[in-house]
Amino acid sequence: MKNKSHKRNFIISTAIFSLISTSAISTPANAAPNEWIIVGSGWGHGVGLSQYGALGQALDGRSWQDILAHYYPGTNLSDSPVDKQISVGLTQDRTAIFVRLDKFSDDAQLEMSIDGNPVATIGSGTIIRIESNGASVVTSGGDDGRAESRGSGKRISFRISAGSGLINTVGGTPETNPSSALSTPGHRYRYGTLNVVYGGDNDGRPDLYSAISMRLADEYPLGVAEMSSSWPKAALVAQVVASRSYGLGKVNSGLRGNCGCHVYNNTSDQVYVGFSKESDSWRDAVNSAVAPSGQAAVLTFGGKAITAYFASSTGGRTMSTRDAWGGNVAWSQSVDDNWSLNARNPNARWGLRMSQSAMAAALGLSTVETIEVVERFPSGAAKTIVAKDPGGGSVTLSGRTFQARMKLKSTYVIGAVDIALADTLGGIPTQSGFDEFAYRAQQAAADIAALTPQYKAASEKADQAAAQASESRKKYLNIKNEIEKAQKELEDLIKDIEVREAEARNAQSQVTDSIRILYMQGSLDTLSVLLDSTSPTEFTENLVNLSLFAESQDRIMKKSIALIKLLEAQKVEATSRKDELEVLLTEANAALKNAKSALKDAQIAEDKLKKLIEEKQKIVDAYNKSKK
């Protein structure tokens, strides 16, 4: 086993213990980073429904009604007005707009009107080009989009008047290739009326904008693309109600003059893509988003429809409208949104890298030495951020202003740290409210202090395991030697037994032959011997000799049989002894393997603790180095 003394003598430095006992650690005064990383959570303004929060709640088994009640406390589900139309802004500030009918059925037709008067019926495939002459809208159309004049006016409208199909429209310039532009994905609409309007001359050239109007209750939600259709139904239905309610709130606020629309089709309001969103699961969600009456549902508070705001995710708690924008809305409160911090949310933690020069320029300082969130809203979002330079200069910004200047995903800013220190930590820091790196160094020092006794115990255990393995090996070798010796003795004994057994069997054979001869000669031979006796005394002696001979042969026979049995018993005993030793050898071998395994495990545990302590020490060393 390797010498472990250098491990057992591991010493915790004084600097580490000083870190453990320090309750607050500040960034060193001369440590202005070359590059920053701003760390935060969530995406969006954080007001109202959190989409990843809705996903988490749906996966937890909550209903869409539960989700809406959580994010819009105090609201009710009411009937959406069936007659309301919503106008969705598609394009703005374009010098050309192109329109084409993409048919579903052969009888599909597109009706074109100018200033409310129908002027033409257009079949599938014909491209209508719309430009401006500086005072009104000019249209032309044909296979190449230029062949035939279609008239002019202030408003050009299109609706599907027969059959079924899609209104396909894109904006561009007079130089745009309309066929190519119209062949790209998206911008196809099954429902409503498309309006193209001359918007004046605001930038030295005539501007056009387009918007499509449709029913708010059932047609508009089908094209809203604010949530993946693969998400659980409860989350989808909650999103439908929120989107419909948001749209109703904007309709009640009236048309916007710069687009002729109630809402834009992008994240300025909510994303609307039209037909490409109409999957089976999304259509089912729209059809299921109904009030107790069975009519399309919207959210109301105190009997009035609300503009139901929503965002992708938060930093763990939603914001109220008062904290986000300054307006105090009764139904808008800060509520728990821990589901946003789940790993399924790609923005549960984000980081933005920024050079020192870019950071200084954005904040108006010569050099940025520290950035600190000094005040937070109840939601945890940054309310006030202070940045300082080495000369004592500083700038104070609201969280919203800081977000705008840095182009951050949200105001849920955890903090900012030197990127070099973040790399040392192995990635984006995750703690908020104080110097992340110092916190990690402090925790690393505490971990080292806690791990050192464990490491010492592991080292001692490894030594004990090594000693146990050594003893097991000695025992194994002793038993193995004993078996080899016993095996040699057994082999010699078996050879001796075989020789003696052969002799015994030979003697037995001779006796058997003698007896056989004796009996073969029979009584005549015996009588002849006796008759040849010359005197009574000789007769008696011959008779005794014959008896003794027979008795001797019988004893020899019995002894040879007993000897054979004894030899066989010795052979069995020797074999049994060998078997016993082999069992002991197997047990000793297993004990040796177990001891080796225990030694290996102990060494692995010891090495892991050593490596962990070394990693923690690197963090502490890096922090101590940054202070110099």
WOPE-V412710 format. One record per backbone hydrogen bond with DSSP energy under -1.0 kcal/mol. CO is the residue of the C=O (numbers start at 1). NH is the residue of the N-H. E is the energy in kcal/mol with one decimal. If there is no record, write none. Layout:
((CO & NH & E) (CO & NH & E))
This chain:
((4 & 7 & -1.1) (4 & 8 & -2.2) (5 & 9 & -1.5) (7 & 10 & -1.7) (13 & 17 & -1.6) (14 & 18 & -2.0) (15 & 19 & -1.6) (16 & 20 & -2.2) (17 & 21 & -1.7) (19 & 22 & -1.1) (28 & 31 & -1.4) (34 & 356 & -2.2) (35 & 419 & -2.8) (36 & 354 & -2.4) (37 & 417 & -2.0) (38 & 352 & -2.5) (39 & 414 & -2.6) (39 & 415 & -1.6) (40 & 350 & -2.7) (43 & 313 & -1.7) (46 & 319 & -3.0) (49 & 311 & -2.7) (50 & 54 & -2.8) (51 & 55 & -2.1) (52 & 56 & -2.3) (53 & 57 & -2.5) (54 & 58 & -2.5) (55 & 59 & -2.4) (56 & 60 & -1.3) (57 & 62 & -2.4) (58 & 61 & -1.5) (63 & 67 & -2.2) (64 & 68 & -2.2) (65 & 69 & -2.3) (66 & 70 & -1.8) (67 & 71 & -2.1) (68 & 72 & -2.3) (72 & 75 & -1.7) (76 & 300 & -2.4) (78 & 298 & -2.4) (84 & 216 & -2.5) (86 & 214 & -1.9) (87 & 262 & -2.6) (87 & 263 & -1.8) (88 & 212 & -2.1) (89 & 265 & -1.4) (91 & 210 & -2.1) (94 & 208 & -2.4) (96 & 172 & -3.1) (97 & 130 & -2.5) (98 & 170 & -1.7) (99 & 128 & -3.3) (100 & 168 & -2.9) (101 & 125 & -1.9) (102 & 166 & -2.8) (105 & 108 & -1.7) (109 & 161 & -1.6) (109 & 162 & -1.1) (110 & 122 & -3.4) (111 & 159 & -1.8) (112 & 119 & -3.1) (112 & 120 & -1.6) (113 & 157 & -2.9) (114 & 117 & -1.7) (117 & 114 & -2.6) (120 & 112 & -2.8) (122 & 110 & -2.8) (123 & 126 & -1.0) (127 & 142 & -1.3) (128 & 99 & -2.2) (129 & 140 & -1.9) (130 & 97 & -2.1) (131 & 138 & -3.2) (136 & 133 & -1.7) (137 & 153 & -1.8) (138 & 131 & -2.8) (139 & 150 & -2.7) (140 & 129 & -2.9) (141 & 148 & -1.8) (142 & 127 & -1.3) (148 & 141 & -2.7) (151 & 139 & -2.5) (153 & 137 & -4.1) (154 & 198 & -1.5) (155 & 115 & -3.3) (156 & 196 & -3.1) (157 & 113 & -2.6) (158 & 194 & -2.6) (159 & 111 & -3.2) (162 & 109 & -2.0) (164 & 104 & -3.0) (164 & 105 & -2.1) (166 & 102 & -2.6) (167 & 189 & -2.0) (168 & 100 & -2.4) (170 & 98 & -2.9) (172 & 95 & -1.3) (172 & 96 & -1.4) (173 & 176 & -1.9) (177 & 181 & -2.3) (178 & 182 & -2.8) (181 & 184 & -1.1) (187 & 169 & -2.0) (188 & 275 & -2.4) (189 & 167 & -2.9) (193 & 213 & -2.6) (194 & 158 & -2.4) (195 & 211 & -2.2) (196 & 156 & -2.7) (197 & 209 & -2.1) (200 & 207 & -2.5) (207 & 199 & -3.1) (208 & 94 & -2.2) (209 & 197 & -2.8) (210 & 90 & -2.7) (210 & 91 & -1.2) (211 & 195 & -3.3) (212 & 88 & -2.7) (213 & 193 & -2.1) (214 & 86 & -2.8) (215 & 220 & -2.3) (220 & 223 & -1.6) (221 & 224 & -1.2) (223 & 273 & -2.8) (228 & 231 & -1.7) (232 & 236 & -1.9) (233 & 237 & -2.9) (234 & 238 & -1.8) (235 & 239 & -2.0) (236 & 240 & -2.3) (237 & 241 & -2.3) (238 & 242 & -2.2) (239 & 243 & -3.0) (240 & 244 & -2.8) (241 & 245 & -2.5) (242 & 246 & -2.6) (243 & 247 & -2.5) (244 & 248 & -2.3) (245 & 249 & -2.3) (246 & 250 & -1.9) (247 & 251 & -2.4) (248 & 252 & -2.5) (251 & 254 & -1.5) (256 & 259 & -1.0) (256 & 260 & -2.0) (261 & 256 & -3.0) (263 & 89 & -3.3) (265 & 272 & -1.6) (266 & 269 & -2.0) (271 & 225 & -2.2) (274 & 277 & -1.7) (275 & 278 & -1.9) (277 & 279 & -2.7) (279 & 283 & -2.5) (280 & 284 & -2.3) (281 & 285 & -1.8) (282 & 286 & -2.4) (283 & 287 & -2.4) (284 & 288 & -1.4) (288 & 290 & -2.1) (289 & 297 & -2.3) (291 & 294 & -2.4) (295 & 291 & -3.2) (296 & 80 & -3.2) (298 & 78 & -3.0) (299 & 306 & -2.1) (300 & 76 & -2.7) (301 & 304 & -1.4) (304 & 301 & -3.0) (306 & 308 & -1.2) (307 & 309 & -1.2) (309 & 49 & -1.6) (311 & 51 & -2.7) (312 & 52 & -2.6) (316 & 337 & -2.5) (320 & 324 & -2.2) (321 & 325 & -3.1) (321 & 326 & -1.3) (329 & 332 & -1.3) (335 & 318 & -2.5) (337 & 340 & -1.9) (338 & 341 & -1.5) (339 & 342 & -1.5) (342 & 345 & -2.1) (345 & 348 & -1.9) (347 & 42 & -2.5) (350 & 40 & -2.3) (352 & 38 & -2.8) (354 & 36 & -3.6) (355 & 359 & -2.6) (356 & 360 & -2.7) (357 & 361 & -2.3) (358 & 362 & -2.3) (359 & 363 & -1.9) (360 & 364 & -1.3) (360 & 365 & -2.0) (370 & 388 & -2.2) (372 & 386 & -2.7) (375 & 383 & -2.8) (375 & 384 & -2.0) (377 & 380 & -2.2) (381 & 377 & -2.6) (383 & 399 & -1.4) (384 & 374 & -1.5) (384 & 375 & -1.5) (385 & 397 & -2.9) (386 & 372 & -2.5) (387 & 395 & -2.3) (388 & 369 & -3.2) (388 & 370 & -1.4) (389 & 392 & -1.7) (393 & 389 & -2.7) (395 & 387 & -2.5) (397 & 385 & -3.0) (398 & 402 & -2.6) (399 & 403 & -2.3) (400 & 404 & -2.1) (401 & 405 & -2.7) (402 & 406 & -2.2) (403 & 407 & -1.1) (403 & 408 & -2.1) (409 & 44 & -2.7) (411 & 382 & -3.0) (411 & 413 & -2.5) (412 & 41 & -2.0) (414 & 433 & -1.1) (415 & 39 & -3.1) (417 & 37 & -2.0) (418 & 422 & -2.0) (419 & 423 & -2.6) (420 & 424 & -1.6) (421 & 425 & -1.6) (422 & 427 & -2.3) (423 & 426 & -1.4) (435 & 439 & -2.1) (436 & 440 & -2.5) (437 & 441 & -2.6) (438 & 442 & -2.6) (439 & 443 & -2.8) (440 & 444 & -2.8) (441 & 445 & -2.4) (442 & 446 & -2.2) (443 & 447 & -2.6) (444 & 448 & -2.5) (445 & 449 & -2.2) (446 & 450 & -1.9) (447 & 451 & -2.6) (448 & 452 & -2.2) (451 & 455 & -2.8) (452 & 456 & -2.6) (453 & 457 & -2.5) (454 & 458 & -2.5) (455 & 459 & -2.5) (456 & 460 & -2.4) (457 & 461 & -2.5) (458 & 462 & -2.2) (459 & 463 & -2.1) (460 & 464 & -2.6) (461 & 465 & -2.6) (462 & 466 & -2.2) (463 & 467 & -2.4) (464 & 468 & -2.6) (465 & 469 & -2.5) (466 & 470 & -2.2) (467 & 471 & -2.5) (468 & 472 & -2.5) (469 & 473 & -2.0) (470 & 474 & -2.2) (471 & 475 & -2.6) (472 & 476 & -2.3) (473 & 477 & -2.6) (474 & 478 & -2.6) (475 & 479 & -2.4) (476 & 480 & -2.3) (477 & 481 & -2.5) (478 & 482 & -2.4) (479 & 483 & -2.5) (480 & 484 & -2.4) (481 & 485 & -2.5) (482 & 486 & -3.0) (483 & 487 & -3.0) (484 & 488 & -1.9) (485 & 489 & -2.6) (486 & 490 & -2.7) (487 & 491 & -2.3) (488 & 492 & -2.4) (489 & 493 & -3.0) (490 & 494 & -2.9) (491 & 495 & -2.1) (492 & 496 & -2.6) (493 & 497 & -3.3) (494 & 498 & -2.6) (495 & 499 & -2.1) (496 & 500 & -2.9) (497 & 501 & -2.9) (498 & 502 & -1.8) (499 & 503 & -2.3) (500 & 504 & -2.7) (501 & 505 & -2.4) (502 & 506 & -2.0) (503 & 507 & -2.7) (504 & 508 & -2.6) (505 & 509 & -1.9) (506 & 510 & -2.3) (507 & 511 & -2.6) (508 & 512 & -2.4) (509 & 513 & -2.5) (510 & 514 & -2.7) (511 & 515 & -2.8) (512 & 516 & -2.4) (513 & 517 & -2.7) (514 & 518 & -2.9) (515 & 519 & -2.6) (516 & 520 & -2.0) (517 & 521 & -2.7) (518 & 522 & -1.1) (521 & 525 & -1.1) (522 & 526 & -1.4) (523 & 527 & -3.1) (524 & 528 & -3.0) (525 & 529 & -2.2) (526 & 530 & -1.8) (527 & 531 & -2.9) (528 & 532 & -1.9) (530 & 533 & -1.2) (535 & 539 & -2.5) (536 & 540 & -2.3) (537 & 541 & -2.2) (538 & 542 & -3.0) (539 & 543 & -2.2) (540 & 544 & -2.2) (541 & 545 & -2.9) (542 & 546 & -2.3) (543 & 547 & -1.7) (544 & 548 & -2.8) (545 & 549 & -2.6) (546 & 550 & -2.0) (547 & 551 & -2.4) (548 & 552 & -2.8) (549 & 553 & -2.4) (550 & 554 & -1.8) (551 & 555 & -2.3) (552 & 556 & -2.7) (553 & 557 & -2.0) (554 & 558 & -2.2) (555 & 559 & -2.8) (556 & 560 & -2.4) (557 & 561 & -2.0) (558 & 562 & -2.4) (559 & 563 & -2.8) (560 & 564 & -2.2) (561 & 565 & -2.1) (562 & 566 & -2.4) (563 & 567 & -2.8) (564 & 568 & -2.2) (565 & 569 & -2.2) (566 & 570 & -2.5) (567 & 571 & -2.1) (568 & 572 & -2.2) (569 & 573 & -2.5) (570 & 574 & -2.5) (571 & 575 & -2.2) (572 & 576 & -2.4) (573 & 577 & -2.2) (574 & 578 & -2.0) (575 & 579 & -2.2) (576 & 580 & -2.4) (577 & 581 & -2.2) (578 & 582 & -2.1) (579 & 583 & -2.0) (580 & 584 & -2.2) (581 & 585 & -2.4) (582 & 586 & -2.2) (583 & 587 & -2.4) (584 & 588 & -2.7) (585 & 589 & -2.6) (586 & 590 & -2.3) (587 & 591 & -2.4) (588 & 592 & -2.2) (589 & 593 & -2.2) (590 & 594 & -2.6) (591 & 595 & -2.3) (592 & 596 & -2.4) (593 & 597 & -2.6) (594 & 598 & -2.8) (595 & 599 & -2.3) (596 & 600 & -2.4) (597 & 601 & -2.8) (598 & 602 & -2.4) (599 & 603 & -2.4) (600 & 604 & -2.5) (601 & 605 & -2.7) (602 & 606 & -2.3) (603 & 607 & -2.8) (604 & 608 & -2.7) (605 & 609 & -2.2) (606 & 610 & -2.3) (607 & 611 & -2.7) (608 & 612 & -2.8) (609 & 613 & -2.6) (610 & 614 & -2.3) (611 & 615 & -2.4) (612 & 616 & -2.4) (613 & 617 & -2.5) (614 & 618 & -1.7) (615 & 619 & -1.4) (616 & 620 & -2.0) (617 & 621 & -3.1) (618 & 622 & -2.7) (619 & 623 & -2.3) (620 & 624 & -2.8) (621 & 625 & -2.5) (622 & 626 & -2.0) (625 & 628 & -1.2))
